[in-house]
Amino acid sequence: MAINLYMDHNVPRVISDGLRIRSVDIITAYENGTSEFDDSELLDRATELGRALFTRDYNLLQEATKRQRNAVRFSGVIYAHQLRVSVGTCIRDLEIIAKAGEPKDIENRVEFLPL
């Protein structure tokens, strides 16, 4: 079973489009009507849908860390720095994670790109 992804509102559309071309199952915060949600609500929504949250927002890491420390379940966060990780690298690495992984592999974890 693949890892399905939830793209937060800070992710450029070109990344989402690139993943869709590669048949990766994604949904964006804009498509889901959550683009105005705060970090906690966004992570809750991704978890409700059983999707790992991909973000380029450093502040979302604080929310994930808080949940890890308090043993609050979440479906996983994948983070790529906005300036240090290219669009192409994001697409390549997210495709690998999505197609090679299982949801349990990323649950309650934070993964950093590049791999």
VENWO-V867835 format. One record per run of one state. SS is the DSSP state (A for helix, B for strand, O for the rest). FROM is the first residue (numbers start at 1). LEN is the number of residues. If there is no record, write none. Layout:
# VENWO-V867835
<<SS,FROM,LEN> <SS,FROM,LEN>>
This chain:
# VENWO-V867835
<<O,1,4> <B,5,3> <O,8,5> <A,13,9> <O,22,4> <B,26,3> <A,29,4> <O,33,6> <A,39,10> <O,49,3> <B,52,4> <O,56,3> <A,59,11> <O,70,7> <B,77,4> <O,81,6> <A,87,14> <O,101,2> <A,103,4> <O,107,3> <B,110,4> <O,114,2>>
